[in-house]
């Protein structure tokens, strides 16, 4: 497995370079098989590159990552991880607990799960170093990364959230699909529960079988922070005021609750109806903007002050560079494919080899392959979404299930694609080739779970 991991790293250039190569390949294919000329394709690419609705989506995803990362850097999260680290005295216990916490937080927000997993793994390594525990550190690091195999079926899933938003860029093709039919569908709930049970258990068994693999000197020890008194004068006191940020966070949270309650009261029901409240009022609120607002409020509540929040955002924003630079290129690819007719051509080919039962499975595996080259759920939805939706309509396959099949395929091969592991590798100082042997095991188990549910559910 180590050789396979090294080979994958050797053949894959940077994600930005892959985006450039994919753009060139798409242009050549569109010119060869599509119905447009060079100038027409260039204009389509240019128009999609700066399309306001596309760029709005890119910004939503950037903000989701930054706010999730900033929330993971709060003192509250730090204290919780410190307490949990005390239970990680063996490789099996550490891998089980780190994977479970990472999976649960990733279901809420992928940026939060990614950073919490990395910080948790690092704390376990530090504590084992100090106390002399025999911990398989790369295994624990892999456990801290496994949240990327479940995130797209969670509350920050790009595709399910986007299609639940009024005015999304594929609305003319598929309409608006509420998350009650995708993220909160029986398929997704049961599948996620199985993943939450099987994956931590797998990490536990791997920990039981693994040999001692702790390089004590390689585990980075976090230096204790020394508070330096900085003069704060005048209006700067608002920036550093713990009270001011908490008051604003509480006020916004109350406004959110009041807005949801007001919408429910507008239904003018005589008695409280839980089903209508959940499925007609509460769940329809969930879209990228609502998730970002919720994350912002939590950051206000858990950071000590606005100044602390902004410092965390300054650190977190480095991880969003890939989205900022690559998303416009993926939108350009989508523009070329739509204007040249490649969407219809590829959809027709997909329909010709699949049927109503096997189509979700084909979508799952094709999404997994595409994710290796387009390591972004939002970017992949922009490129592959129109193709699978058109094919699903032709085969009369449910669009919600098709969207979740794409989401599952996109997330599972994150265990193979090292792009999103970069923040974790930087925090834990683990090498990618040491991580991959364990993530490849999880890739196989996850593929079996998701594929089985898509085929038989």
C-alpha positions as CSV (number, residue, x, y, z in Angstrom):
1,X,0.0,0.0,0.0
2,X,2.9,2.3,0.7
3,X,4.1,1.8,-2.9
4,X,0.6,2.6,-4.2
5,X,0.4,5.7,-2.2
6,X,3.8,6.9,-3.4
7,X,2.8,6.1,-7.0
8,X,-0.4,8.1,-6.7
9,X,1.6,11.1,-5.4
10,X,4.1,10.7,-8.2
11,X,1.6,10.7,-11.1
12,X,-0.7,13.5,-9.8
13,X,0.4,17.1,-10.2
14,X,-1.1,19.9,-8.1
15,X,-4.9,20.3,-8.2
16,X,-4.5,23.6,-9.9
17,X,-2.5,22.0,-12.7
18,X,-5.0,19.3,-13.0
19,X,-7.8,21.9,-13.4
20,X,-5.8,23.5,-16.2
21,X,-5.2,20.2,-17.9
22,X,-8.9,19.3,-17.6
23,X,-9.9,22.6,-19.1
24,X,-7.6,22.0,-22.1
25,X,-9.0,18.4,-22.6
26,X,-12.6,19.6,-22.4
27,X,-11.8,22.3,-25.0
28,X,-10.4,19.8,-27.4
29,X,-13.2,17.3,-26.8
30,X,-15.8,20.0,-27.3
31,X,-14.1,21.2,-30.5
32,X,-13.9,17.6,-31.8
33,X,-17.3,16.2,-30.9
34,X,-19.4,19.3,-30.0
35,X,-21.3,21.8,-32.1
36,X,-19.3,25.0,-31.5
37,X,-16.2,26.7,-32.9
38,X,-13.1,28.0,-31.2
39,X,-14.4,31.5,-30.7
40,X,-17.8,30.2,-29.4
41,X,-16.1,27.9,-26.9
42,X,-13.8,30.7,-25.7
43,X,-16.8,33.0,-25.2
44,X,-18.6,30.2,-23.3
45,X,-15.6,29.6,-21.1
46,X,-15.1,33.3,-20.5
47,X,-18.8,33.8,-19.6
48,X,-18.8,30.9,-17.2
49,X,-15.6,32.0,-15.6
50,X,-17.2,35.3,-14.4
51,X,-20.8,34.1,-14.0
52,X,-22.2,35.9,-10.9
53,X,-24.3,32.9,-9.7
54,X,-21.3,30.6,-10.1
55,X,-19.0,32.9,-8.2
56,X,-21.6,33.3,-5.5
57,X,-21.5,29.5,-5.0
58,X,-17.7,29.6,-4.9
59,X,-17.8,32.3,-2.2
60,X,-20.3,30.3,-0.2
61,X,-18.0,27.3,-0.2
62,X,-15.0,29.4,0.8
63,X,-16.8,31.0,3.7
64,X,-18.1,27.6,4.8
65,X,-14.5,26.3,5.0
66,X,-13.1,29.4,6.7
67,X,-15.8,29.6,9.3
68,X,-15.7,25.9,10.1
69,X,-11.9,26.1,10.5
70,X,-12.2,29.2,12.7
71,X,-14.8,27.4,14.9
72,X,-12.4,24.5,15.3
73,X,-9.8,26.9,16.7
74,X,-11.9,28.1,19.6
75,X,-10.9,27.5,23.2
76,X,-14.0,25.5,23.8
77,X,-13.1,22.9,21.2
78,X,-9.5,22.9,22.4
79,X,-10.5,22.0,26.0
80,X,-12.9,19.3,24.7
81,X,-10.1,17.7,22.7
82,X,-7.7,17.9,25.6
83,X,-10.1,16.0,27.8
84,X,-10.9,13.4,25.1
85,X,-7.2,12.8,24.5
86,X,-6.8,11.5,28.0
87,X,-8.8,8.4,27.0
88,X,-6.5,7.6,24.0
89,X,-3.9,5.4,25.8
90,X,-3.7,2.7,23.1
91,X,-3.6,2.8,19.3
92,X,-7.0,1.0,19.2
93,X,-8.8,3.4,21.6
94,X,-7.1,6.5,20.0
95,X,-8.0,5.5,16.5
96,X,-11.6,4.7,17.5
97,X,-12.3,7.9,19.4
98,X,-10.5,10.2,16.9
99,X,-12.4,8.7,13.9
100,X,-15.8,8.9,15.7
101,X,-15.3,12.5,16.7
102,X,-14.0,13.4,13.2
103,X,-16.9,11.7,11.5
104,X,-19.5,13.4,13.7
105,X,-18.1,16.9,13.4
106,X,-17.7,16.4,9.6
107,X,-21.4,15.7,9.3
108,X,-22.0,19.2,10.7
109,X,-19.3,20.9,8.7
110,X,-16.5,19.6,6.6
111,X,-14.1,22.4,7.4
112,X,-14.8,21.9,11.1
113,X,-14.3,18.2,10.9
114,X,-11.1,18.4,8.9
115,X,-9.4,20.7,11.4
116,X,-10.9,19.1,14.5
117,X,-9.6,15.7,13.3
118,X,-6.1,17.1,12.7
119,X,-5.9,18.9,16.0
120,X,-7.3,15.9,17.9
121,X,-4.7,13.6,16.2
122,X,-1.9,16.0,17.0
123,X,-3.0,16.2,20.7
124,X,-3.0,12.4,21.0
125,X,0.5,12.3,19.5
126,X,1.7,15.0,21.9
127,X,0.2,13.3,24.9
128,X,1.5,9.9,24.0
129,X,5.0,11.5,23.5
130,X,4.9,13.0,27.0
131,X,3.5,9.9,28.8
132,X,5.3,7.2,26.8
133,X,2.2,5.6,25.4
134,X,2.7,3.2,22.4
135,X,0.5,4.9,19.8
136,X,0.5,4.2,16.1
137,X,0.6,7.9,15.1
138,X,0.0,7.6,11.3
139,X,-3.1,5.4,12.1
140,X,-4.4,8.1,14.4
141,X,-3.7,10.7,11.7
142,X,-5.7,8.7,9.2
143,X,-8.6,8.5,11.7
144,X,-8.4,12.3,11.9
145,X,-8.9,12.5,8.2
146,X,-11.8,10.1,7.7
147,X,-14.4,12.8,8.1
148,X,-13.8,13.6,4.4
149,X,-15.4,10.3,3.5
150,X,-18.8,11.4,5.0
151,X,-19.0,15.1,4.7
152,X,-21.0,15.4,1.5
153,X,-23.8,13.5,3.1
154,X,-23.8,16.0,6.0
155,X,-25.1,19.5,6.6
156,X,-22.4,21.2,4.6
157,X,-22.7,18.9,1.5
158,X,-22.2,21.2,-1.5
159,X,-24.6,19.5,-4.0
160,X,-27.6,18.8,-1.7
161,X,-27.4,22.2,-0.1
162,X,-27.1,24.0,-3.4
163,X,-30.1,22.3,-5.1
164,X,-32.2,23.2,-2.1
165,X,-31.5,26.9,-2.7
166,X,-34.0,28.9,-4.8
167,X,-32.3,30.2,-8.0
168,X,-29.5,27.7,-8.1
169,X,-27.8,27.4,-11.5
170,X,-29.4,24.0,-12.4
171,X,-32.9,24.9,-11.4
172,X,-34.2,25.0,-14.9
173,X,-33.1,21.4,-15.4
174,X,-34.2,19.9,-12.1
175,X,-36.1,22.4,-10.0
176,X,-35.5,22.9,-6.3
177,X,-34.9,19.8,-4.2
178,X,-35.3,20.2,-0.4
179,X,-32.8,18.5,1.9
180,X,-35.6,16.5,3.4
181,X,-35.3,14.4,0.1
182,X,-31.5,14.2,0.1
183,X,-29.6,14.8,3.4
184,X,-32.5,13.7,5.6
185,X,-33.8,11.0,3.3
186,X,-34.0,7.4,4.8
187,X,-31.2,6.4,2.4
188,X,-28.7,9.0,3.7
189,X,-29.6,8.7,7.4
190,X,-29.3,4.9,7.4
191,X,-26.1,4.9,5.3
192,X,-24.5,7.5,7.6
193,X,-25.4,5.5,10.7
194,X,-23.8,2.4,9.2
195,X,-20.6,4.4,8.4
196,X,-20.6,5.8,11.9
197,X,-20.7,2.3,13.3
198,X,-18.4,0.4,10.9
199,X,-15.6,3.0,10.3
200,X,-14.6,3.6,14.0
201,X,-14.8,-0.2,14.6
202,X,-12.5,-0.7,11.6
203,X,-10.0,1.8,13.0
204,X,-10.2,0.0,16.4
205,X,-9.4,-3.3,14.8
206,X,-6.6,-1.7,12.8
207,X,-5.2,-0.3,16.1
208,X,-5.4,-3.8,17.7
209,X,-3.4,-5.3,14.9
210,X,-1.0,-2.5,14.2
211,X,2.5,-2.4,15.5
212,X,4.0,0.4,17.6
213,X,4.7,3.2,15.0
214,X,5.4,6.3,17.1
215,X,8.3,8.4,16.1
216,X,8.5,10.5,19.3
217,X,10.8,13.1,17.9
218,X,8.7,13.6,14.8
219,X,5.5,14.5,16.8
220,X,5.3,18.3,17.0
221,X,5.0,19.7,20.5
222,X,2.8,22.8,20.7
223,X,4.6,25.6,22.5
224,X,2.7,27.1,25.3
225,X,1.3,30.5,24.4
226,X,2.4,33.4,26.4
227,X,-0.1,36.2,26.7
228,X,1.6,39.5,25.9
229,X,-0.2,42.6,27.2
230,X,-1.1,44.9,24.3
231,X,-2.3,48.4,25.1
232,X,-6.0,48.7,24.1
233,X,-7.4,52.2,23.8
234,X,-10.7,53.8,22.8
235,X,-12.9,51.9,20.3
236,X,-10.4,49.1,20.1
237,X,-11.9,47.8,23.3
238,X,-14.9,46.7,21.3
239,X,-12.6,44.5,19.2
240,X,-11.3,42.7,22.3
241,X,-14.5,42.7,24.3
242,X,-15.7,39.2,25.2
243,X,-19.1,40.6,26.1
244,X,-19.8,42.4,22.8
245,X,-19.2,39.4,20.6
246,X,-21.4,37.2,22.9
247,X,-24.2,39.7,22.9
248,X,-24.2,40.0,19.1
249,X,-24.1,36.2,18.7
250,X,-27.0,35.7,21.1
251,X,-29.1,38.4,19.3
252,X,-28.5,36.8,15.9
253,X,-29.4,33.4,17.3
254,X,-32.6,34.7,18.8
255,X,-33.5,36.3,15.5
256,X,-32.9,33.0,13.7
257,X,-35.2,31.2,16.2
258,X,-37.8,33.9,16.0
259,X,-37.8,33.8,12.2
260,X,-38.3,30.1,12.2
261,X,-41.1,30.3,14.8
262,X,-42.8,33.1,12.9
263,X,-42.8,31.1,9.7
264,X,-44.4,28.2,11.5
265,X,-47.0,30.4,13.1
266,X,-47.9,31.7,9.7
267,X,-49.2,28.2,8.9
268,X,-52.1,29.0,11.3
269,X,-52.3,25.5,12.7
270,X,-54.6,24.9,15.8
271,X,-52.2,22.3,17.3
272,X,-48.4,21.9,17.1
273,X,-47.6,19.5,14.3
274,X,-44.0,18.2,14.6
275,X,-43.9,16.8,11.0
276,X,-44.9,20.1,9.4
277,X,-42.5,22.0,11.6
278,X,-39.5,19.8,10.7
279,X,-40.2,19.2,7.0
280,X,-42.1,22.4,6.0
281,X,-40.4,25.0,8.1
282,X,-37.1,23.9,9.7
283,X,-35.4,21.8,7.1
284,X,-36.2,24.1,4.2
285,X,-34.1,26.7,6.0
286,X,-30.9,24.7,5.3
287,X,-29.0,26.1,2.4
288,X,-25.4,27.4,2.1
289,X,-26.3,30.8,3.4
290,X,-28.1,29.5,6.5
291,X,-25.2,27.1,7.3
292,X,-22.7,30.0,7.0
293,X,-24.8,32.2,9.2
294,X,-25.0,29.5,11.9
295,X,-21.3,29.0,11.8
296,X,-20.7,32.7,12.1
297,X,-23.0,32.9,15.2
298,X,-21.2,29.9,16.8
299,X,-17.8,31.7,16.1
300,X,-19.1,34.8,17.8
301,X,-20.3,32.8,20.8
302,X,-17.2,30.6,21.3
303,X,-14.3,32.9,20.4
304,X,-13.2,35.3,23.2
305,X,-13.6,38.4,21.1
306,X,-13.9,39.7,17.5
307,X,-10.2,40.1,17.5
308,X,-9.7,36.4,18.3
309,X,-12.2,35.4,15.7
310,X,-10.4,37.5,13.0
311,X,-7.1,36.0,13.9
312,X,-8.5,32.6,13.5
313,X,-10.0,33.5,10.1
314,X,-6.6,34.9,9.0
315,X,-5.1,31.4,9.7
316,X,-8.1,29.6,8.2
317,X,-8.3,31.5,5.0
318,X,-5.1,30.0,3.7
319,X,-6.9,26.7,3.3
320,X,-9.5,28.3,1.0
321,X,-7.0,29.3,-1.7
322,X,-7.8,26.2,-3.8
323,X,-11.5,27.0,-3.9
324,X,-10.8,30.7,-4.8
325,X,-8.5,29.8,-7.7
326,X,-9.8,26.5,-9.0
327,X,-13.6,27.0,-8.9
328,X,-13.7,29.5,-11.8
329,X,-11.8,27.0,-13.9
330,X,-14.3,24.3,-13.2
331,X,-17.1,26.7,-14.0
332,X,-15.4,27.4,-17.3
333,X,-15.3,23.7,-18.0
334,X,-19.0,23.5,-17.3
335,X,-19.7,26.5,-19.6
336,X,-17.8,24.7,-22.5
337,X,-19.6,21.4,-21.9
338,X,-23.0,23.0,-21.8
339,X,-22.6,25.3,-24.9
340,X,-21.0,22.6,-27.0
341,X,-23.5,19.9,-26.3
342,X,-21.0,17.6,-24.5
343,X,-23.4,17.3,-21.6
344,X,-26.0,15.7,-23.8
345,X,-23.4,13.5,-25.5
346,X,-21.9,12.2,-22.3
347,X,-25.4,11.8,-20.8
348,X,-26.5,9.7,-23.7
349,X,-23.4,7.4,-23.4
350,X,-24.0,7.0,-19.7
351,X,-27.7,6.1,-20.4
352,X,-26.6,3.5,-23.0
353,X,-24.7,1.4,-20.5
354,X,-26.9,1.8,-17.4
355,X,-30.5,1.1,-16.4
356,X,-32.8,2.4,-13.7
357,X,-31.3,0.1,-11.0
358,X,-27.6,0.3,-11.9
359,X,-27.5,4.0,-12.7
360,X,-26.9,5.2,-9.1
361,X,-24.0,2.8,-8.9
362,X,-22.5,4.0,-12.2
363,X,-22.9,7.6,-10.9
364,X,-21.1,6.7,-7.6
365,X,-18.1,5.1,-9.3
366,X,-17.8,7.8,-12.0
367,X,-18.0,10.5,-9.3
368,X,-15.2,8.7,-7.4
369,X,-13.0,8.8,-10.5
370,X,-13.8,12.4,-11.3
371,X,-13.0,13.4,-7.7
372,X,-9.4,12.3,-8.1
373,X,-9.0,15.0,-10.7
374,X,-11.5,17.5,-9.4
375,X,-10.9,17.4,-5.6
376,X,-13.8,19.6,-4.7
377,X,-17.4,18.7,-4.1
378,X,-18.6,22.0,-5.3
379,X,-16.3,22.0,-8.4
380,X,-17.3,18.5,-9.2
381,X,-21.0,19.3,-8.9
382,X,-20.5,22.1,-11.4
383,X,-18.8,19.8,-13.9
384,X,-20.6,16.5,-13.4
385,X,-24.0,17.6,-12.1
386,X,-25.5,18.5,-15.4
387,X,-24.4,15.2,-17.0
388,X,-25.9,12.9,-14.3
389,X,-29.1,14.9,-13.9
390,X,-29.8,14.8,-17.6
391,X,-29.1,11.0,-17.7
392,X,-31.2,10.5,-14.6
393,X,-34.2,12.2,-16.3
394,X,-33.8,10.1,-19.4
395,X,-33.7,6.9,-17.3
396,X,-36.5,8.0,-15.0
397,X,-34.2,7.7,-11.9
398,X,-35.0,9.8,-8.9
399,X,-33.0,13.0,-8.9
400,X,-32.4,13.1,-5.1
401,X,-30.9,9.6,-5.1
402,X,-28.7,10.6,-8.1
403,X,-27.4,13.6,-6.3
404,X,-26.6,11.5,-3.2
405,X,-24.8,8.9,-5.4
406,X,-22.6,11.7,-6.8
407,X,-22.0,13.0,-3.3
408,X,-21.0,9.6,-2.0
409,X,-18.6,9.0,-4.9
410,X,-17.1,12.4,-4.5
411,X,-16.4,12.0,-0.8
412,X,-15.2,8.4,-0.7
413,X,-12.1,8.9,-3.0
414,X,-10.9,11.7,-0.7
415,X,-9.3,8.7,1.1
416,X,-7.2,8.4,-2.0
417,X,-6.8,12.0,-3.2
418,X,-4.4,13.8,-0.9
419,X,-5.5,17.3,-1.7
420,X,-7.8,17.9,1.4
421,X,-5.3,16.1,3.6
422,X,-2.8,19.0,3.2
423,X,-4.1,20.9,6.3
424,X,-3.9,17.7,8.4
425,X,-0.4,16.8,7.1
426,X,0.8,20.3,8.0
427,X,-0.7,20.2,11.5
428,X,0.4,16.7,12.4
429,X,3.6,16.5,10.4
430,X,2.7,13.1,9.1
431,X,3.8,12.2,5.6
432,X,1.1,11.3,3.1
433,X,2.6,7.9,2.2
434,X,2.3,6.9,5.9
435,X,-1.3,8.0,5.9
436,X,-2.5,6.3,2.7
437,X,-2.1,2.6,3.8
438,X,-4.9,3.2,6.3
439,X,-7.1,5.5,4.3
440,X,-7.1,3.0,1.5
441,X,-8.6,0.4,3.8
442,X,-11.3,2.8,4.7
443,X,-11.8,3.6,1.0
444,X,-12.5,-0.1,0.3
445,X,-14.9,-0.5,3.3
446,X,-16.7,2.8,2.5
447,X,-17.1,1.9,-1.2
448,X,-18.7,-1.4,-0.1
449,X,-21.2,0.4,2.2
450,X,-22.2,3.2,-0.2
451,X,-22.3,1.0,-3.2
452,X,-24.5,-1.6,-1.5
453,X,-27.0,0.9,-0.3
454,X,-27.2,2.7,-3.6
455,X,-27.8,-0.7,-5.4
456,X,-30.3,-2.3,-3.1
457,X,-32.0,0.6,-1.1
